[in-house]
Amino acid sequence: MFWRMRFSAVALSALLIAATLAGQAADAVPTERRTPLVRLIERSVSAVVSIRIPQAGGGGPERVGTGSIIHPAGFVLTNQHVVAGAESGRVQMRDGTTRPFEVIAELAHEDLAVLLLSGQGPFPRLHLGRSHDLMLGEPVIAIGDAAALPFTVSRGIVSGLGRATHTEHAFLPSVVQTDAAINGGNSGGPLINAVGEQIGVVTSRRDGADNVAFAITADRVRAVFAELLAVEERAGIRFGAELDALAERAVVTAVTANSPAADGGLVAGDVLTRIQGTLVRSAAEVALELLARRPGDTLQIGVLHGDTEREVTLELGAVPLAPAARVESSQPGLQWEVYEGAFDALPDFGALARADQGVCEVPAVDVHGGRRDDYALVFTGFVEVPADGVWRFGATSDDGSRVWIDGRLVVDNDGLHGAVGKTGIRRLASGLHALRVEFFERRGDEVLTLHWSGPGQPWGEIPASAYRRQ
């Protein structure tokens, strides 16, 4: 014990000396050299992490990427393709230390993921800003693990607005273009504006072009953040308040009756200012605060309504696992029905006459009897969940689709569009759960595939063995 105490004292002394020397060195730097750009980088770089994921089996080089800490508890925002297939890994911090992390949430069709660093905070963090008012020519910086060189900084401008791009991982409908130098390993890192706000998540560059790179806009991240985290389902808590994803503050837009939020006195128009003493400035920060909570936790929440401040106390409820259906007997496959019509969105099937019906192994477009355009399909039956827990379901379709589990809409991928995916999660008990899949095709390609992941089940297409019918 004595040597440990002595070592700690020596280490502390060394740190104090190093800090003093660093301060003296910083003081010695001429003021003219510490430009606004230098100060911006100094403020931002400590909230950036270099992500390292070992190759499966331990062979070959590590997979490398970048992330940004967006909450003092250690939540990290990055690209999904950086951590795809991994449950954990480690990050290198700016101070040279390393920390393990676990993957908390993924949204493959948006190429976004959230990680959680191990260890006690608070961690330095970047504020997730807005991107609705970006200007062409506005200066930005990117910080990332460029070409395996951690914490490389490049600067540039906003060189294109209102962009969309296809990557090898996803179709991204809202990206900002920049001429800042982007290299392999920058993926998942922040694009930062002149006031130190993260206004994008670096995701790709244009092959065969010079200085053309893209970052998912901050507004897009904010818009899908609730879907990404799915806090109530993932954490099993019931809160009961909806917040404005794009507002500069954590503004409550709706409160569910008989929910903990309603019982605690929250109303639409309230602005949440702090949770358990931690300041919150956006819906995303509220979601991250709630993610670490459990049913039965009591929260002290600071609230502003107009000019009136108050504090409310509420106890979080529980979201139980949805029970399996009681089915005496079942057999493989699903039932399908086809309807004819030129649809721009999923129709009211109850108002249509069925054109044909049958039985299939999996939901797919090839059951429709040779129709190529202007039709819609409905698949019904059950999906057999092999284990209790949180299950993510996804539908990739061209054109629109929806997936209902136990009568609840889980995936909403409606509308005229190319082959894009959407996901949603549910807390399910093992066993059979009622399934309804809706799909329509207007023109062009026909695509419909369903995916899932859950306890012991990596993300992949739902196998035919999981579909049942009465």
Secondary structure by P-SEA (a helix, b strand, c coil): caaaaaaaaaaaaaaaaaaaaaaaaaaacccccccaaaaaaaaccccbbbbbbbccccccccccbbbbbccccbbbbbbcccccccccccccccccbbbbbbbcccccccccbbbbbccccccbbbbbcccccccccbbbbbbcccccccbbbbbbcccccccccccccccccbbbbbcccccccccccccccccccccccccccccccccccccccaaaaaaaccccccccccccccccccccccccccccccccccccccccccccccccccccccccccaaaaaaaacccccccccbbbbbcccccbbbbbbbbbbcccccccccccccbbbbbbbbccccccccccccccccccccccccccccccccccbbbbbbbbbbbccccbbbbbbbbcccbbbbcccccccccccccccccccccccccccbbbbbbbbcccccbbbbbbbbcccccccccccccccccc
